[in-house]
Amino acid sequence: MDPYLQRILDRLGPLDPIDVLGATPTILADLAERFGERDWNTSQAVGKWPARTILAHLADTELGLAFRFRQAVSVPAGDPPHAVQPFDHDAWAERSGRADPWLALEAFRALRAWNLTLFSGFSLDDWGRDVFHHERGFESVDTMVRFLAGHDLHHLDQLQAIARGGG
């Protein structure tokens, strides 16, 4: 398995990904309430993204994966798995990271609610559908959802460290 994917899935561990995905918007909103302008521009460590960029990245990732999920479950039975469109998260973050963090939070919350609604209607076949990722090979929708939840936890850890003054 791809080392990055494994690291993010390990962060999720035995937690229920849907529970994590459902809780993240509230945790982000609570953190945002604690952040002042200085906090939004603070990073956890030298060379890491500041909080505003992390939040924008979460919204961007939700947008990018929303499309992937929908593409994955829309492939007709018997057709080859969908090859996902890659995106450069650093290039996206460079642009989105300048945006108002409150706008990023609202975009994230709306997209997450929309994705959770999609997931609630998945059949067992949908969860098992594969996509082809050009760097990681074949991944099931279930793995993609678990990745998204672990990705949330990874970046929430960073934001919580900044909130504690660990930036």
N, C-alpha and C positions, 0 to 999 in steps of 0.2 A: 504494500500500500504506500502511496505517496506520503513522505514524511510530514509535510505540512498538514495534509488531511488527517493523518493519524494524530498529530499533536492537538488539533482542534477537536477531533472526536474524543480524545482522551480527556480533554478539559470538561466535556459534557459528562463523561463517565456513565454511571447508571441512572442519571437524572432523566425524567421524562421530557423529551424535547418539546412537546406541545405545552407542557407546564412552563418551561423556561421561556419559550417564545411568547406565551401569554403574559408572563410577568414582566418582561423586559420594558415595555412602554411605561409602566408605572414606575419602575426603578429609574429609568432615564428621566422621567418628569420630576421625580423626587430629587435626583442629583442636580438637574437644571435649576431647580428652585434655590439650591444652595450655592450655585456658582455666581460669582460676580464677573465683571469684564476681565479682570486679571486672570481668574481661573480659566475662562474660555481660551485664553491665549497661553496657558501653561501646559507643558508636556510632562509626561512621567519621567522621562530621561532625555538626555541630549541626543538629538537625532531622531527622536520619536515625534509623532504628530501631536499637536496641541489638542485640547479637549474639543474645541469647535470642529476641528477636522475629523476627529474620531466620530463625533455625532453625525457629521455630514457623510462620512464613509458608511456608517450604519444605514442611513437612508439610501445611499447609492447602492449598497449591497442588496438591500431589500428590493429595490427597483430592478436590479439586474437579475436576481434570482427569481423574482416574480415571473419574469418573462420565461426563464428556463423551466420553471415548474409547469407553466401553462403549455409550453411547447412539448415537454416530455409526455404529458398525459393526453395530448391531442393527436399523437401519431397513431394512425389507424393500426389495428391489430394485424400482425404479420409483416408490417413494414419495418425496415431497419430503424434502430434507435436514432433519435434526434442527436445531431452533433451540436453541442452548445456553442454559442458565440462567446468567445473570450472577451474580457474587458480589462483594461489596465487600471487597477484601483488607484495607483499613484497618480496617474494623469487625471482621473476623475476627481480625486481628493484635492489636487492642486486647484481645480476650478471650484468645486463645491465647498471646499474648506473655507472659502472666503465669505460664504453666505451667513446670514443671520442664523445663529444656532436655534432660535425658537422656530424659525421656518423649517429647519432641518428636522427638528423634533416633531412638528406637526405632520410633515411629509412621511416621516418614519411611522408615526402612529397610524396614519390612514392606510399606508401600504401594508403594515403588519396586520391590521384588522382585516384587510381584503385578503391577504394570504391565509390567515387563520380560517377565514370563511371557506376558501378554496379547499384547504386541508380537511376540513370537517366533512366535505362531500366525497373524499377519496374512497374508492373501493380498494379491496385487497390487491387487485390487479394494478391499480394506479400506484400504490406504494411500492410495488415491485418493478415498475417500469424502469428501464435503463435509459440513460443518455450517454453520449460519448463526449468526454472532456479531453481536449487535445493534450493536456499535460498529465492528467491522472488516469486516463483510460475510461472504462465503463463504470458508471455510478448509478445506483438505484435512486429513485425519488426519496425513499426512506433515508438513504445516506445523505442526500442533499439537505433534507430537513434537519437531520442530526447535525450536519455541518453548520447550518445556519444557527442552531441553538448554541453549539459550542463556540461559534464565532461571536455571538452575543456575549457569552460569559467572558471570553477573552478580552473583549473591549470594555465590558463593564468593570472588569478588574482594573484596567488602566484608568478609567474615569473615577473609580472609587479611590484609587491611590492619589490621584490629583486632588480629589475632594478632601482627603485626609492631610493634604499638604505634602504628599510624597512626590510632587512634581519638581 
